[in-house]
Amino acid sequence: MTKDLTIGEQIVLLTLDEETGTLREAPLRVSLAVSAAALLELSFSGYLAEHDGTLVVAGATTPADPAAAAVAGHIQSHPEETPREWLLAVREQALDTAYQGLLEKGLVREEGRRVLGAFGSVKHPVTGLSELVALRGRLTAVLAQGQDPDERTAALITVLHHAGLKTALTQGPRAEAPENRLIAIAEGQGPAAALGDTIRTTVAALTAVIASSAL
């Protein structure tokens, strides 16, 4: 099932403490990574493309992924904004839809009660441990064992790296990634080079927001 998860859902699953159901990383960092992932989902679908250093609408059909659809809706309403502004505007909604996707797929359960729709003290312990192990295994195969990543796995690694979500990349046995291997993928070298300018534009927006937020 791991390949059926959106990139945003994979990010949340990897950053959750499987027992307590709370994020092991700063929520703002995770939400920005998930919103960046939604931008990439739009580029993979052909809805967005890079042009002269920014992202522009290139297609008419939005993907079924709710987070990507939310981003597309915001872009349609605010075409004058930059990718950096898009990330900030949709980050909470993107994170919420990632949680909802994991709930619907039976990979987490929800504990606690939302107040006015907000998560607050709501927790999401992981119930799909086999899927989490499989996802970590796929990252280990790429980062520690030299397996070539497919486009979506390379995108996942790139977003996690540039969002500073290090623990999500190093969980599980023998998961420590050689720094040069991680950088090669995250900087779009080798098999990840096909990701092109779209991911670089998204990453630039992501790192700018994180830097300005002093995270």
N, C-alpha and C positions, 0 to 999 in steps of 0.2 A: 504493500500500500504506500510505502514512503514516496514512491515516484508519482503517486496521485495527489500528494500534498502540494499546496502552493509553496512557493519559496518563503512567504511570510509565515505560514503555518509551521514549516520546518524550523524557522528561526525561533519561534515561540517554544516549540517542543524542546529544542536543544537548550534553551536558556531557563526552562523551568526546573526547579528542584522537584524531582519526581515524587518525593514523599510529602513535603510540606505544601506543594502546589503554589509556591511563591517564586517570583523571578530571582535568579541568582545574580542578575546584572541590573544596573540602573534602569527603571522603567522608561525613562525618556530615551535612553540609548536604544532600548529594544524597540520602542514604538517608531523611532526614526528609521531603524533598520527595516522594520516591517513595511513602512510606507515607501522606502526606497525599493524594496522588493516588489511592491505593487506597481511602481513605475516600470520596473523591468518586465513584469508580466505583460504590461501594455506594449512594451517594445517587442517582446517575443510574439505577440499576437498581430503585430503590424499596425497597431493603432497609433503608436508614437515612433518617431524617428529623430535622429540627431541632424541638426542643420545649423552650420556656422556657430557651433559651440553651445547651442541650446536644444531643447526638445520641442518638437512641433507635432501637431496632429497630422498623421499621414493616412489614416484609414477611418472608416465609418462605423465598423462593428466593434463593440467592446466585448471583452471576454466575460464568461459567466462568473469568474471569481469575484465575489462581492467587494473585496478590498480594491481590486483593480477597477471595478465599475464605479466605486465611490471616488477614486482618484480621477477617472475619466469625467465624471459628472462635475467635479470641482474645476477641472481644466476647462471644460466647456463654458462654465460660468465665469471663470477668471483667466481668460487667455492672455491677459497682459502680465500675469505673475511669472516669476522665475521658478525653475525646478526647486530651488531652495525654499521658496514660499509655499509651493505645493506640499513639500514634505512636512512642513510645520502645520499646515492647515488640516491635513488628513491623518496625521499620525495616530490620534486617539481612535478615530473610526477604523483605521486599518488594523490597529491592534485588537480592537473589539471584534472585528470580523474574523481575524485569525483565531481568536479564542473560540468563537462560535463554530468555525469550521472544524476545529479539533473536537469540540463537544459533539457535533453532528456525526463525526466519523468514529466516535466512541474511544478516542485516544486520551481524553481527560474527563474528569467529572467536576462539577461545580459545587463548592461548599461555601456556605454563608449566604448572605442576602444582599442584593443590590439596592442602593438607595437612589431613587430618581434615575434609574438606568445606569448609574456609575458603578464601577467595580468595587471601590472602597476596600473593604476587608475580605472580599470574595477570593477564594483560593481555588486552584485547579490542579489537584494531584493527578499524576499521570497514571492512566489505567492501561494504556497500550504500550507496556514496557518492551514487548518484542519488537514493535515498530521503532521505538526509540533506539534500541540496541542495533537494529538493522541500519538506521540512519547514521548512527555513530560509526558503525562498521564501514559504511560507504565512504565517509569522510576519512577514516583511517586508511582505507585502501588507496585513496588518492594522495593524501598528505604524507603518510609514513611508508607506504609500500610502492609508491611510484605509478599507480594506475592512472591512465589518462582520464580526466573528468569529462563528462558530457557537458553541454552548454549550461544546463540548469544547475548542475553541481558546482561548476566553476563560478556561476553567478552567486550561489549561496555562499561559497567560501569567500568570494570577494567582498560581499556585503558584510559578512561577519567580521572579516579582518579590518575593513575600513571603519566599521562602527565601533571597533575596539572590544568586541565580544569574544575575548580570548578563551574564556572557560568553555564556551560552546564548541570550540575547535579542539579541545584537548581532554575531553571526557572519555573514560573507558581505558582498558588495558592497551598498552602499546600505541596510544593515540598521540603521543608527542610528535608534533610536526617539525621537520627540519626547517629552519627559518628561511633558507634559500628557496625551498620548495614552495612554501607558503607565499613568499613574496612574488615568485615567478607567476603563480596562478593569479594572485590578487592584482598584479600589475599588468595582467593581460598578455603574458608571454606564453609561448608554446601552444598547447591545445586551446587555451582560453583566449587566444588572440582573436578568434572569430567573434567574440563579444563586441568588439569594435568601439566606436565613439559613443554609442548610446550609454553603455555602462560607465564609461569614463566620465561622461557628463553627469550621470546620476551620482557616482561616487564623489565627484567634486562638490556637488550640492550637499551630500551627506556629511562630508568632512568639514565643510564650511559651517554648517549648523552646529555640529558637535563642538567645534572650536569656539564658536561664539557663545555657546552655552556653558563653557568652562567645565565640561564633563570629563 
